[in-house]
Amino acid sequence: MITLTGFGKDYGDFTAVKSLDLHIDAGETFGFIGPNGAGKSTTIRFLATLLRASRGQGEVAGCDVMADPVGVRQAVGYMPDNFGVYDGMRVWEFLDFFAVAYRIGRKDRKQIIDNVLELLDLTHKRDDFVNGLSRGMKQRLCLAKTLVHDPPVLILDEPASGLDPRARVEVKELLKELRRMGKTILISSHILTELADCCTSIGIIERGQLLMHGPIDQVYRQIRRNRHVEIQFVKGKEAGLSILRSNPNLRALEEGPTFTLAELETDDEGLAELMEAMIAEGVRMRSFNDRAPTLEDVFMTVTKGLVT
């Protein structure tokens, strides 16, 4: 549904993106991860036909980005990281303006606008002036604007930027609903917690280079060389610590105020044997948790060595 082949972009002597190859299948929610200045917005603006590539090419929904920009724009709903609303317009008028721009007929526009307002939970704001909306409501309205022509592909640049925690949760739920509707979504963010539970695949970009991408579970497995076990002792903590320290697979041990964190180079069988050894020595545990990696873990592991 979205393909980039050797995409690169230079601004004078500065290279924003070097050479990026990427494929996103239909129905995926792809999380584009990287710090500010990594090249996310440059890549997204190219896919949205807002700038030309210095090299390489791209395709969205079967349309060549450079040769058929009109076809791409019909297939894409684009939400930039910075957006504005038109003062003096009511919510429905704002959506009607964009519906007209997409050449949606008068007889269809009212029903489409009503449907989009219902999907984004904005029906009660239909007749409000857009400049009187809260930041979160404006964000919803901008997302509603990207949906009026029912595009199969959504390209969203930092859609939760500047929102309070409640509004961030609401945006994530909207993304999940859009995925259930069959939309292909590319969403960029430098806040990793925004993407952890709503993406099917991720790509990590740093300094204009795509360092890793793929299904999120596959990416987790690739970086998970060691296991991180969080243990809460009830009885026999010293015996438990002794068993951990004598384990040849132990790579690091950290004692916190409420739990002990052990990093071990082992597999499921090794963890089972460790737990059995502690129980055999009379160690009692409230929890023995094989902690899954987070997107922060993935990002720090993949980008290690790039920081100067």
C-alpha positions as CSV (number, residue, x, y, z in Angstrom):
1,M,0.0,0.0,0.0
2,I,3.0,2.3,0.8
3,T,6.4,1.7,-0.8
4,L,9.6,3.8,-0.7
5,T,12.6,2.8,-2.8
6,G,15.9,4.6,-2.2
7,F,14.1,7.7,-1.1
8,G,16.4,10.5,-0.1
9,K,16.1,14.3,0.5
10,D,18.8,16.9,0.6
11,Y,18.5,20.6,1.6
12,G,21.6,22.1,0.1
13,D,24.6,20.4,1.8
14,F,22.4,18.9,4.6
15,T,21.0,15.4,4.1
16,A,17.7,15.0,5.9
17,V,17.1,11.4,4.6
18,K,19.9,9.3,3.0
19,S,18.3,6.3,1.3
20,L,15.2,4.9,2.7
21,D,13.5,1.6,1.6
22,L,10.2,0.7,3.2
23,H,7.1,-1.2,2.5
24,I,3.8,-1.0,4.5
25,D,1.1,-3.6,3.7
26,A,-2.6,-2.7,3.4
27,G,-4.4,-2.7,6.8
28,E,-1.2,-2.1,8.8
29,T,-0.8,0.6,11.4
30,F,2.9,1.5,11.0
31,G,4.6,3.5,13.7
32,F,7.4,5.8,12.4
33,I,9.7,6.3,15.4
34,G,12.5,8.7,15.9
35,P,13.6,11.9,17.7
36,N,12.8,15.4,16.3
37,G,15.0,16.0,13.3
38,A,15.4,12.3,12.4
39,G,13.7,12.6,9.0
40,K,10.2,11.5,9.8
41,S,8.4,14.7,8.7
42,T,10.5,14.9,5.5
43,T,9.5,11.4,4.6
44,I,5.9,12.0,5.4
45,R,5.7,15.2,3.4
46,F,7.1,13.4,0.4
47,L,4.5,10.7,0.6
48,A,1.8,13.4,0.9
49,T,3.2,15.0,-2.3
50,L,4.3,18.2,-0.5
51,L,7.9,18.0,-1.5
52,R,10.0,16.4,-4.2
53,A,12.6,13.7,-3.6
54,S,16.3,14.3,-4.2
55,R,16.5,10.7,-5.2
56,G,14.5,7.5,-5.2
57,Q,10.8,7.1,-5.6
58,G,7.6,6.3,-3.7
59,E,4.2,4.7,-4.3
60,V,0.9,5.0,-2.4
61,A,-2.1,2.9,-3.1
62,G,-0.7,2.0,-6.6
63,C,0.0,5.7,-7.5
64,D,3.5,7.0,-8.1
65,V,4.1,9.9,-5.8
66,M,6.0,12.0,-8.3
67,A,4.3,11.0,-11.5
68,D,0.7,10.9,-10.2
69,P,0.4,13.3,-7.3
70,V,-3.3,13.8,-7.9
71,G,-4.0,10.1,-7.6
72,V,-2.0,10.0,-4.3
73,R,-4.0,12.9,-2.9
74,Q,-7.2,11.1,-3.6
75,A,-6.0,8.0,-1.8
76,V,-4.5,9.8,1.2
77,G,-5.8,11.5,4.3
78,Y,-2.9,13.7,5.5
79,M,-2.7,15.3,9.0
80,P,0.4,17.5,9.4
81,D,2.1,18.0,12.8
82,N,1.1,21.7,12.7
83,F,-2.3,22.5,11.4
84,G,-4.7,25.5,11.5
85,V,-8.4,26.0,11.5
86,Y,-10.3,28.8,9.9
87,D,-11.7,31.3,12.3
88,G,-15.4,32.2,11.9
89,M,-16.3,28.8,10.5
90,R,-18.6,26.3,12.3
91,V,-17.4,22.7,12.6
92,W,-19.7,21.5,9.9
93,E,-18.7,24.3,7.6
94,F,-15.0,23.5,8.1
95,L,-15.7,19.9,7.0
96,D,-17.9,21.0,4.2
97,F,-15.1,23.2,2.9
98,F,-12.8,20.2,2.5
99,A,-15.6,18.0,1.1
100,V,-16.1,20.6,-1.6
101,A,-12.3,20.6,-2.2
102,Y,-12.5,16.8,-2.8
103,R,-15.4,17.4,-5.2
104,I,-17.9,15.5,-3.2
105,G,-21.4,16.3,-4.5
106,R,-23.8,18.5,-2.5
107,K,-26.4,15.7,-2.0
108,D,-23.8,13.5,-0.4
109,R,-21.9,16.0,1.7
110,K,-24.3,16.3,4.6
111,Q,-24.5,12.6,5.2
112,I,-20.7,12.2,4.9
113,I,-20.1,15.0,7.4
114,D,-22.7,13.6,9.8
115,N,-21.0,10.2,9.6
116,V,-17.5,11.6,10.2
117,L,-18.7,13.7,13.1
118,E,-20.2,10.6,14.7
119,L,-17.1,8.6,14.2
120,L,-14.9,11.3,15.8
121,D,-17.5,11.9,18.6
122,L,-18.0,15.5,17.4
123,T,-21.7,15.5,16.7
124,H,-22.4,17.7,19.8
125,K,-19.9,20.2,18.4
126,R,-21.5,20.4,15.0
127,D,-22.6,24.0,15.1
128,D,-19.7,25.3,17.4
129,F,-17.2,27.8,15.9
130,V,-13.9,26.0,15.3
131,N,-11.8,28.7,16.9
132,G,-13.6,28.1,20.2
133,L,-12.7,24.4,20.4
134,S,-10.1,23.0,22.8
135,R,-6.8,21.7,21.5
136,G,-8.0,18.1,21.8
137,M,-11.3,18.9,19.9
138,K,-9.3,20.7,17.2
139,Q,-7.1,17.7,16.8
140,R,-10.2,15.5,16.4
141,L,-11.6,18.0,13.8
142,C,-8.4,17.9,11.8
143,L,-8.5,14.1,11.8
144,A,-12.2,14.3,10.8
145,K,-11.1,16.5,7.9
146,T,-8.7,13.8,6.7
147,L,-11.5,11.3,6.5
148,V,-14.2,13.2,4.5
149,H,-13.2,11.6,1.2
150,D,-12.9,8.1,2.8
151,P,-9.2,7.6,1.9
152,P,-7.8,4.1,2.2
153,V,-4.5,5.5,3.5
154,L,-4.0,7.8,6.5
155,I,-0.7,9.7,7.0
156,L,-0.6,11.3,10.5
157,D,2.4,13.3,11.6
158,E,2.5,13.6,15.4
159,P,-1.3,13.4,15.9
160,A,-1.2,13.5,19.7
161,S,1.3,16.3,20.0
162,G,0.4,18.8,22.7
163,L,-2.5,16.8,24.0
164,D,-3.3,16.1,27.7
165,P,-3.1,12.4,28.8
166,R,-6.9,11.8,28.5
167,A,-6.9,13.2,24.9
168,R,-3.9,11.0,24.0
169,V,-5.8,7.9,25.1
170,E,-8.8,9.0,23.0
171,V,-6.6,9.5,19.9
172,K,-5.1,6.0,20.4
173,E,-8.6,4.5,20.6
174,L,-9.6,6.3,17.4
175,L,-6.5,4.9,15.6
176,K,-7.5,1.4,16.7
177,E,-11.1,2.0,15.4
178,L,-9.7,3.2,12.1
179,R,-7.5,0.1,11.8
180,R,-10.6,-2.0,12.4
181,M,-12.2,-0.2,9.5
182,G,-9.4,-1.4,7.2
183,K,-7.5,1.8,6.9
184,T,-3.7,1.7,6.3
185,I,-2.1,4.1,8.7
186,L,1.3,5.6,8.9
187,I,1.7,7.5,12.2
188,S,4.9,9.3,13.3
189,S,5.8,10.2,16.8
190,H,8.9,10.8,19.0
191,I,6.8,9.8,22.1
192,L,7.2,6.0,22.1
193,T,4.4,5.3,24.6
194,E,1.9,6.7,22.1
195,L,2.6,3.9,19.6
196,A,3.3,0.8,21.8
197,D,-0.2,-0.6,21.9
198,C,-1.8,0.6,18.7
199,C,0.7,-0.3,15.9
200,T,1.1,-3.6,14.1
201,S,4.6,-2.7,12.8
202,I,7.2,-0.1,13.5
203,G,10.2,1.6,11.8
204,I,13.0,3.3,13.7
205,I,14.7,6.3,12.0
206,E,17.7,8.2,13.3
207,R,19.8,10.8,11.4
208,G,18.0,10.1,8.1
209,Q,18.6,6.4,8.3
210,L,16.0,3.6,8.7
211,L,17.7,1.4,11.3
212,M,15.1,-1.3,11.7
213,H,11.5,-2.0,10.6
214,G,9.0,-4.9,10.7
215,P,6.1,-6.4,12.6
216,I,6.3,-5.2,16.2
217,D,6.6,-8.7,17.7
218,Q,9.4,-9.5,15.3
219,V,11.3,-6.4,16.2
220,Y,10.9,-7.2,19.9
221,R,12.4,-10.7,19.3
222,Q,15.3,-9.3,17.3
223,I,16.5,-7.0,20.1
224,R,15.7,-9.4,23.0
225,R,19.1,-11.1,23.4
226,N,18.8,-11.2,27.2
227,R,15.8,-11.7,29.6
228,H,14.9,-9.1,32.2
229,V,13.3,-10.8,35.3
230,E,11.6,-8.7,38.0
231,I,11.4,-10.5,41.3
232,Q,9.6,-9.5,44.4
233,F,10.7,-11.6,47.4
234,V,8.5,-12.4,50.4
235,K,10.9,-14.7,52.3
236,G,14.5,-15.8,51.7
237,K,15.7,-12.8,49.8
238,E,19.4,-13.3,50.6
239,A,19.2,-17.0,49.5
240,G,17.5,-15.9,46.3
241,L,20.1,-13.2,45.6
242,S,22.9,-15.8,46.2
243,I,21.3,-18.2,43.7
244,L,21.1,-15.3,41.1
245,R,24.7,-14.3,41.7
246,S,26.0,-17.8,41.2
247,N,24.0,-18.3,38.0
248,P,26.5,-18.4,35.1
249,N,23.9,-16.7,32.8
250,L,23.6,-13.6,35.0
251,R,24.7,-10.4,33.2
252,A,23.4,-7.7,35.6
253,L,21.7,-7.4,38.9
254,E,19.8,-4.4,40.3
255,E,18.2,-4.2,43.7
256,G,15.3,-1.7,44.0
257,P,13.3,-0.7,47.0
258,T,10.4,-3.1,46.2
259,F,11.9,-5.5,43.6
260,T,15.1,-7.1,42.3
261,L,15.8,-6.9,38.5
262,A,18.0,-9.6,37.0
263,E,19.3,-9.6,33.4
264,L,20.1,-13.1,32.2
265,E,21.3,-14.5,28.9
266,T,19.0,-17.5,28.9
267,D,15.8,-19.0,27.5
268,D,12.4,-20.1,28.9
269,E,14.0,-23.4,30.2
270,G,16.7,-21.5,31.9
271,L,14.2,-19.2,33.7
272,A,12.1,-22.2,34.7
273,E,15.2,-23.9,36.2
274,L,16.1,-20.7,38.1
275,M,12.7,-20.4,39.6
276,E,12.7,-24.1,40.6
277,A,16.1,-23.7,42.3
278,M,14.8,-20.8,44.4
279,I,11.7,-22.7,45.5
280,A,13.8,-25.7,46.4
281,E,15.9,-23.5,48.7
282,G,12.7,-22.2,50.5
283,V,12.7,-18.8,48.7
284,R,9.2,-17.5,48.6
285,M,8.3,-14.9,45.9
286,R,5.3,-12.6,45.4
287,S,6.2,-12.4,41.7
288,F,8.7,-13.7,39.2
289,N,8.0,-11.6,36.1
290,D,9.8,-12.0,32.8
291,R,9.5,-8.4,31.8
292,A,8.7,-7.8,28.1
293,P,10.8,-5.2,26.2
294,T,9.3,-1.8,25.6
295,L,9.5,0.5,22.6
296,E,12.0,2.5,24.7
297,D,14.2,-0.6,25.1
298,V,14.0,-1.3,21.3
299,F,14.9,2.3,20.4
300,M,17.8,2.5,22.8
301,T,19.2,-0.8,21.7
302,V,18.9,-0.1,18.0
303,T,20.3,3.4,18.2
304,K,23.2,2.5,20.6
305,G,26.4,3.7,19.1
306,L,24.9,6.5,17.0
307,V,25.0,9.1,19.8
308,T,28.2,11.1,19.8
